[in-house]
Amino acid sequence: MKRIADSTVRRLSIYLSFLEEIEGEGVLTTSSDDLARLGGTTSAQVRKDLSFFGSFGKRGLGYSVPELAAAVREILGLGKQWRVCIIGVGKIGAALARYAGFADRGFNVTGLYDSDPAKIDHRSGGIAIQTTDDLDKDVRAGKYDIAVITVPAESAQPIVDRIVKAGMKAILSFAPTQLTVPEDVELRTVNMAMELEALTFALTNR
Amino acid sequence: MKRIADSTVRRLSIYLSFLEEIEGEGVLTTSSDDLARLGGTTSAQVRKDLSFFGSFGKRGLGYSVPELAAAVREILGLGKQWRVCIIGVGKIGAALARYAGFADRGFNVTGLYDSDPAKIDHRSGGIAIQTTDDLDKDVRAGKYDIAVITVPAESAQPIVDRIVKAGMKAILSFAPTQLTVPEDVELRTVNMAMELEALTFALTNR
């Protein structure tokens, strides 16, 4: 398959979010115009984005909402179950372990790790917390598809280095620091504090 | 003041997160090398980033951690209290309304809005939910510094257009869609679902 641009993948996420919304309302067909409006793009771009992955819709009839939603879910890898471990069971880690929206999307949290001895063997969201000493062995055994990093900033890169060395290929980080990974590892970051601080900085310094 | 690059502001957030961490541990001084390591940058870049805002630290002695932390908090606009409204009190909106980390950072949620009549006057995190019909009036009255958008994708742009028209200058969006705002409005987005889907896409299509 051709290398798909990151911006295309982001638009597919946006299309899916819209498709699932109208699917829930019982809408049966939609158009590239409708999809374009939400994605902040053009209907030609929508058709091009989808054409990477096959032939969808009928000229003049638009797209079948359930069919296109299922196809985009499949394209985005949401058609299967993913085994997720959360590393760092602080406030954010514990909230994610309990987050129902995770499981709805096929993300099954099956491992929790923390370096604090006081937390080991306690449960969060029904799963026992393990020591991070077990992490390398568990990752090497192929127990997880995705690692979620919710450790403090200074611990993040060392943990990432360890799990990457053990074979982890997909990482979602909530740690407020810049992380580096080899090219064959997919790293994504979410940082609400940083976005809020960019806002207050702009408000303060305008 | 010179226009500060977005990447500089992001690094300031990273420095602050590290400074607050070591401040909590009682560390009194730090160096541009330490700050650089966390920020994925060089000590020269750290000194340059900070030099935009004044003179910090002493050659050979490094930075005083409490002083630099206070200065960076001030630069990032965290030295004051911000009045925040949350628009859309679904799962994410309600979670944010209760999120203690918000208040710790000076973000005070003082308004909640939803378009669902069944939710109006119910409370979330101690605040009564108002109808979005009140929104334009309340924004125009200058009740809020920051609006957090947690409505469904298709409602996001119309709501943003309304509050921007009413004078809102800073928006944090969790809606899974591309939003546009005028140049004098600061818009930031956080989208965990989108980041996760980018990961599963990469895992599926590698």
Contacts between the chains, C-beta under 8 A, distances in Angstrom:
chain1	res1	chain2	res2	distance
A	1	B	205	6.0
A	4	B	201	7.7
A	4	B	205	6.9
A	6	B	198	7.0
A	9	B	197	7.2
A	9	B	198	5.3
A	9	B	201	5.0
A	10	B	194	6.1
A	10	B	198	7.2
A	11	B	178	8.0
A	12	B	197	7.5
A	12	B	201	7.5
A	13	B	176	6.4
A	13	B	191	7.7
A	13	B	193	6.9
A	13	B	194	4.5
A	13	B	197	4.7
A	13	B	198	7.4
A	14	B	153	6.9
A	14	B	176	6.0
A	14	B	177	5.5
A	14	B	178	6.4
A	14	B	194	7.8
A	16	B	197	7.5
A	17	B	153	4.9
A	17	B	176	4.0
A	17	B	177	7.0
A	17	B	193	7.4
A	18	B	153	5.5
A	18	B	154	6.5
A	18	B	177	7.5
A	21	B	152	5.7
A	21	B	153	6.4
A	21	B	154	6.3
A	38	B	153	5.7
A	38	B	154	6.4
A	38	B	177	5.2
A	38	B	178	7.6
A	39	B	177	7.3
A	39	B	178	5.9
A	40	B	177	7.4
A	40	B	178	3.2
A	40	B	179	7.4
A	40	B	180	6.5
A	41	B	178	7.5
A	75	B	201	7.1
A	75	B	204	7.7
A	75	B	205	7.9
A	76	B	197	4.7
A	76	B	200	6.0
A	76	B	201	5.1
A	76	B	204	7.4
A	77	B	197	7.5
A	77	B	200	3.3
A	77	B	201	5.4
A	77	B	203	5.8
A	77	B	204	3.3
A	77	B	205	7.4
A	78	B	197	6.8
A	78	B	200	6.2
A	82	B	200	6.2
A	82	B	203	7.6
A	91	B	101	6.8
A	95	B	95	7.7
A	101	B	91	6.8
A	101	B	193	7.6
A	105	B	193	7.0
A	105	B	196	6.9
A	106	B	200	7.9
A	107	B	196	6.6
A	145	B	203	6.3
A	146	B	196	7.7
A	146	B	199	5.9
A	146	B	200	7.7
A	146	B	203	7.6
A	152	B	21	5.7
A	153	B	14	6.9
A	153	B	17	4.9
A	153	B	18	5.4
A	153	B	21	6.3
A	153	B	38	5.7
A	154	B	18	6.4
A	154	B	21	6.3
A	154	B	38	6.4
A	169	B	203	6.8
A	169	B	206	7.7
A	170	B	199	4.6
A	170	B	200	7.7
A	170	B	202	6.5
A	170	B	203	5.3
A	171	B	199	7.8
A	172	B	192	7.9
A	172	B	195	6.0
A	172	B	196	6.3
A	172	B	199	6.1
A	176	B	13	6.4
A	176	B	14	6.0
A	176	B	17	4.0
A	177	B	14	5.4
A	177	B	17	7.0
A	177	B	18	7.5
A	177	B	38	5.2
A	177	B	39	7.3
A	177	B	40	7.4
A	178	B	11	7.9
A	178	B	14	6.4
A	178	B	38	7.6
A	178	B	39	5.8
A	178	B	40	3.2
A	178	B	41	7.5
A	179	B	40	7.4
A	180	B	40	6.4
A	184	B	206	7.9
A	186	B	198	7.4
A	186	B	199	5.5
A	186	B	202	4.0
A	186	B	203	7.1
A	188	B	195	4.0
A	188	B	196	7.5
A	188	B	198	5.7
A	188	B	199	5.7
A	189	B	195	7.3
A	190	B	190	6.4
A	190	B	191	7.9
A	190	B	192	5.1
A	190	B	195	5.5
A	191	B	13	7.8
A	191	B	190	7.8
A	192	B	172	7.9
A	192	B	190	5.1
A	193	B	13	6.8
A	193	B	17	7.4
A	193	B	101	7.6
A	193	B	105	7.0
A	194	B	10	6.1
A	194	B	13	4.4
A	194	B	14	7.8
A	195	B	172	5.9
A	195	B	188	4.0
A	195	B	189	7.3
A	195	B	190	5.5
A	196	B	105	6.8
A	196	B	107	6.6
A	196	B	146	7.7
A	196	B	172	6.3
A	196	B	188	7.5
A	197	B	9	7.2
A	197	B	12	7.5
A	197	B	13	4.7
A	197	B	16	7.6
A	197	B	76	4.7
A	197	B	77	7.5
A	197	B	78	6.9
A	198	B	6	7.0
A	198	B	9	5.3
A	198	B	10	7.2
A	198	B	13	7.4
A	198	B	186	7.4
A	198	B	188	5.6
A	199	B	146	5.8
A	199	B	170	4.6
A	199	B	171	7.9
A	199	B	172	6.1
A	199	B	186	5.5
A	199	B	188	5.6
A	200	B	76	6.0
A	200	B	77	3.3
A	200	B	78	6.2
A	200	B	82	6.2
A	200	B	106	7.9
A	200	B	146	7.7
A	200	B	170	7.8
A	201	B	4	7.7
A	201	B	9	5.0
A	201	B	12	7.5
A	201	B	75	7.1
A	201	B	76	5.1
A	201	B	77	5.4
A	202	B	170	6.5
A	202	B	186	4.0
A	203	B	77	5.8
A	203	B	82	7.6
A	203	B	145	6.3
A	203	B	146	7.5
A	203	B	169	6.8
A	203	B	170	5.3
A	203	B	186	7.1
A	204	B	75	7.7
A	204	B	76	7.4
A	204	B	77	3.3
A	205	B	1	6.1
A	205	B	4	6.9
A	205	B	75	7.9
A	205	B	77	7.5
A	206	B	169	7.7
A	206	B	184	8.0
